[in-house]
Amino acid sequence: MIQALLVVLFLFLIFVGIPISFAIGIVALFGVIMIPDLGGIVVFMRMFTGMDSFVLLAIPLFILAANIMNQGLISEKLIKFCIALVGHIRGGLAHANILVSMIFAGVSGSSQADTAGVGKILIPQMENNGYDKATSVGVTAASSTLGSIIPPSITMVVYAGIANVSTSGLFFVGILPGILIGLMMMVVVYKQATKKNFEHSEKVSFKDQVQLFKESFPALLTPVIIIGGIVTGTYTPTEAAAFASLYALVIGLFYYKTIVLKDLPEILIDTLKLSCLSLFALSTANALGELLGYYGISSKIATLFSGVTGGSTVFMIMVILFFLFIGTFMDAVPAMVLFVPVILPTATAMGIDPIHLGIVIIITLALGLVTPPYGLCLLIAGSIANLSIEESFKGVLPYFLVSLLVLLLIAFLPDVFLGIPKAINPSIFM
């Protein structure tokens, strides 16, 4: 009876528009209070203890790096360089949108920061050049999901902490799928651009491309330094995030000179606001996870997955469908905190490598960022263009489908995507 009541309460809170992290926290608090001789203070204790992890410090630091790049107009320079590279192709601005998202993903680790930073510049520019609103929003929202897939990735950091796997291994494995998804999105853009006769600009001369490359080089070097350092073991993800923030600040202050010291308070305040969204959701999810364990719901979900017949193929299909559903109303961080510990033992028992499972879950939950009603990237991009969520999803659907296709390839052909990382560093795998 209490379990059903908690489910109804959760659905009601979501229906009336309560933010997901608050909804989770309220349900956790209400559920604990209903347990005899157990005070509500347990919820807050679990929220704090769940945050006691050094690796989680990478979350606000990567967000800080993204905010510095946006505030310092560094992302604008990346956009100009990407337009110079691919702007002459039919649908050039849309191609540039995807390309800059792939580069920006290698710095921020945050899809939401990508949507806001790139979308504010390119969505109005695309509309002014003849793109319809749905396409402008769809390309921006869909390509920003690469921020969760191409390393460094905040969701990868969280998964690595939950599953006790190598963060550098996840980063290494995430490179190829992220690039492949980006390229597939470009194929969709080209087909749509040919059909709808989207614009293309004059080809930029090689001399001008070299000049733009020189201007963008410090920003382009950032993901190489971050990912290279983590994969080679030079520094941890948290240290890499701190370095990324410091590096972005230095080039913004002294190289591009687009940031002044008086900008720092605003940057830090924005960083705190965005960080609180993820970290508060993470803490409330930890509290709810304890409650699910007390009522045996976690064990019931585990029994559901462990009872799968048909081997790893059917299991992977269930994982994808489950997290696609969860992603429609829940952020990736609390979703992983609640359910990864439940399904991971069954996956390892079936011989599925935890890193392989992690990449599948991370990409699946990244797709949740563009699926209504919760799709945060879809909502941000739609709000920039003043477009309804229904029309926004129509624009994002072709890119969602090609991303789903790549996800299925990763799920069922793991050796193709894990082969090179295994050959280079087999110790990071099961």
N, C-alpha and C positions, 0 to 999 in steps of 0.2 A: 504493500500500500504506500509506504513512504517513498519507495523507489519510483513508483508511477507518479506520485505527487511532485517529486523533484524533476522528472522529465517534463511534466506539464508546466512547471514553473519556469524551466529553462526555455521551452518553446515560447511561452508567453512573453518572457523578457526580450527574446530575439524579435518577436512579432511587433512589439511596441517600440522597437528601435533602441533598446539599451545596448551600448557597446559590448562586444563579445567578452572582453576581459572582465567587465563589471558583472555581466550575467553569470559567468563562471564563478566569480568570487561570491556573489549572492547565493547561488545554489550551494556552493561548498559550505558557506557559513550556516545557511538554513539547515542543511543536512546534518552537520555536526551538532547543532543545537538540539536536534531531534533525538540524538543518541543520549540515553540516560547516563548521568554521572560524568559527562564529558563536556567541558566548557568550550565556548566559542573561541577562546584564546588559542586553542589548538590550531585553528585555521591560520592565524597570523604567525604562529611559530613555524608552521610548515612553509608558509610563504617566504619567510626569511631564510630558513635552512636550505630551501630549494635554490636560493640565489647564491649560496656559498660555493662559488666556483670561479677560479681565476680565469678560465677560458671565456666565461660570459662577459668579461670586461672588454672583449673584442667588439661586442655589439655597439656600444656607444662610440667607441673609437673609430670604427668603420663609418658610422653615420656622421661623425665629426669630419672625417676626411671628405665625404661626399658634400657636406654643407660648405666646407671651405672652398671646394672646387666650384660649386654653384655660385657662391657669393663672390668669389674672385674672378668670375667670368671665364674660368679655365675650360669649363664645359662648352662655352661658346666657341672657343678656339678649336676644340676637338670637332665640333659640328662643322665649322668652316673647312677644316682639313678633309673631313669625310665627304662633304659636298664637292670639293675639288676632285676627289678620287672617283666618285660614282655619279656625280650630278649630271653627266652627259648621257647616262643611260636613261631610257624611257622610264619615268617614275623616279627620277633621280633623288628627289627630296625624301621619298619613302625609303629608298635604299640607304641613303645617308642616315636616316632615323634609326634603322636597324644596326648599321655599322657602328654608329656612335654608342648605341646601347651595349654592343658587345665590348667596346673599349671601356666604357664607363663602368660596366659590370666588374671589370678587373681592378677597380679601385674602391668602389663603395660597398659592395656586398649587399646592397639594399635595392630591391626592385622599386619600392615606393619612392626612394630618393631619385632614382632614374626617371620615373614617370613625371615627377614634379619638375625636376631640373631640365630635362630634355623637352618635355611636353610644353612647358611655358614658352619655349622658343620656337619649336618646330611645328606645333599644331596650328598656331595662327599663320605661320609662314606657308604651310602646306595649303591652308584654306585660301590664302591670297593668291596662290598659284594654280587654282582651279581644282584642287582635290575636294571631294565632298567630305562633310563632317565625319561620317561613319568611317571612311577610310583613314582619315587623319587620326581619329581616336583609336581605331582598331590597330593600326601599325604601331602607334606609340605604346599603347597598353600591352600588346602582345610582346613586343620586343623588350619591354622593360622587365618581363619575367626572367630574362636572361641574367638579371642581377642576382637571382637566387640559384642559378645553375652554373654560370661561369665563375670560377674562383677569383678572388676570395668571396665566400658566401656566408652570410650570417646563419642561414638555416643549416649549412654544412657544419659550422662550428657547434651549433646546438645539438645536431644529430650525433656528432663525434663524441660529445660529452655524455649523451644518454646511452649510446651503444658501446662506449668504451673502445672506439676504433681510432685509427690514425687520421687526424685532420688533414695532414699532408697527402695521405692516400686518397681521401675523398676529393681534395682539390685537384690532384693529378688526374683522377678518373673523370672529373667533371668538365675538363677542357674540351675534349672531342665532342661529347653530346651537345654542349653549349654552342660550339661553332657550327655543328651540323644543323641544329635547330635554326640558328640565325641564317644560314645559307638557304634552307628550305623556305623560310619566310621571304627571302629575297626572290626566290622562284615564283612564289605567289604574287608578290608585288609586280614582277615583270609581266606575268600573265594578265593581271588586272589592269596594269598600265597600258598594255597593248589593246585590250578590249575597250577601255574607257578613254583612250588617247590622252593619258596624263602627260604633263610637261616633261621636258628635259632641257637642260641648259647647254650652252656652248662648252665644248671640251676645254678645260683649263690647260694652259701650256705647261710643259714639263718644268720650265723655269719657275713658274708660279707655284706649281705643286711642291717643288723643292723648298721654296721660300716658306710656304705654309707648314711643310714638314719641320723645318728648323724652328718655327715659332711654336709648334705643338710638341716638339720632341721631349721636353721635360715632363709634360703630362702623359705622353705616350710611354715614357720610360717607367712610369709608376707601377702599372700592373706587372711589368717584367720583373722589377725589383721585388715586389711583394710576393708574387707567386713563386718566382725563382728561389727566393730566400726560404720560403716555407717548405717547398718540395725538396730542396736540398738539405733541409734541417738546420739551416743557419740560424733561424729564429722561429719562435712559436707564433701561432696565429695572433695571439694578443700582442706580442711584441711587434709583429708586422703591422697590425692595425695602428699601434702607437706611432710607428715609423711613418706610415702612410699619412697620418694626420699632420705630423711634424713636417714631412716633405712637402705636402700640399700647402701648408702655411708658409714655408720658406720660399717656394717658387711664386706663391701669390704675393708675398711681401716684397721680395727682392728681385725676382726675375721678370714677372709680368707687371708687378707694381699695381695690381688691381685691388689689393686689400690694404687697408690702413688699420692701425691698432684700434681705432674706435669702432671698427666693425666686429671685433672679437666678442663683446658681450652679446650682441644679437645672434651671432653664429652659435655661441655656447648655449644660449637660451633655446634656440630652435633644436639644437642637438639633444638637449635634455628632454624637450617635449616629445620628440620622435623616439628617443631611447626608452622613455617611460612607457610608451605604448607597448613595445615588445617585451620589456622586462616585467611590467606589471602583469601582462598576459601570461608570461612564463611562471610568475610566482603564484597566481591564482590557479593555474593549471596544476601546479604541484599539489596545492591544497585539495583540489577536486580529485586528483589521482589517488590521494590517500582515502578519500571518501568512497571512491569506486572500489578500491581494494577492500574496504571494510564491509561493503554490501555485496561483495562477490561479483560485481559486474565485470571487473577486469578478467576474472577467471572464466566467466561465461564467454567473453569475446575470445579469450585464448582457446577455449574449447571449440568454438566455432571454427577458428582457423586451423587448429590441430586436427580437426575431424575432416579436413579436406581430402577427398579422394581424387586421384588423377595426377598426383605428383606436383613438382614445382611449377609446371605450366599453369595448372588450374589455380594453384596458390597465388602466383603472381597476378593472374587476372582478378582474383578476389581482392588482393592488396590494392591494385589500381582502382577498381570500382569503389572500394571502401573509402580510400583517401580522396577520390574525386568527389564523392558525396560529402565527406567531412569538410573538404575545402570550400564547399559552397556557402558554409556559414561559420567557419572557424579559421583563424589564422594558423599558419604553418607551425609556429613555435608551440602553442598549447596543444595542437593536434599531435605533434611528435612526442611531447612530454607525456600525454595521456595514453597513447596507443603503441608507440614503438616498443616500450618494454614488454608489452603484452604479446606482440606478434613475433618479436625477434627470436625467442627460443625455438618456436616452431620452424622458422626460416632456417636457422642454423642446423636444426635436426634434419632438415631436408637437404642439407648440403649447399644452401644458398649463402654465398659470402655476405657478411654484414655490410660491406662497402657497396656491393652490387645492390642489395636491398635498399641501402641508404640513398643511392642515386635515383632509383626508381621512385621512392617515396618523396624525395626532394623535388623532382621534376613534376610529379603528380600534384603536389601541394602548390607548386609554382603556378600550375594551370588554374588552381583555385583563386588566384589573384585576379583572374579575368572572367570568372563565372559568377553570375548573380546568384543570390542577392548580396553576398558579402564582398565579392571581388574588389579589393581595395584599389588596385591599379586601374581597373575599369572605371571605378567611381571618380578617381582623381582626374584621369584623362577626359572623362565625360564632362566633369565640372569645368574644366578649362575651356572646352568647346561649347559648353552650355547645351549638351545633348543628353537625351533621356537614356536610362540604363538599357532599355529594350533596343533602341537604335544603336547604342554603343556596342552591345553584344553582337548584333548583326554584322557590324564592321570587324569585330575581332574573331568571328567564327572561323573564317578560312585559315587564319594563322593558328588558332586553337587546334584545328584538325590536323595540320601538318606537324605541330608539336606533339600531338597525341600519337601520330604515326611513328615519329622518332622514339618516343617513349616505349612503344610496343617493341620496336627493334632492340632497344637496350634491354628490355625485360626478357626477351626470348632469344637474343643472340649476344649473351654477355661476353663471350670470348672475343668478339669483334672490338668491343669497347674497352675491355679490361686487359687485352692481350699485351699491348705495349707497356702499360704500367706494371703488369706482372713480370714482364721480361726485364725491366729496368730495376724494379725493387720488389721482389716477391715476398719480402718479409712483412709487408703491410697488409697482406691478404691472409685469409683463413687457411 
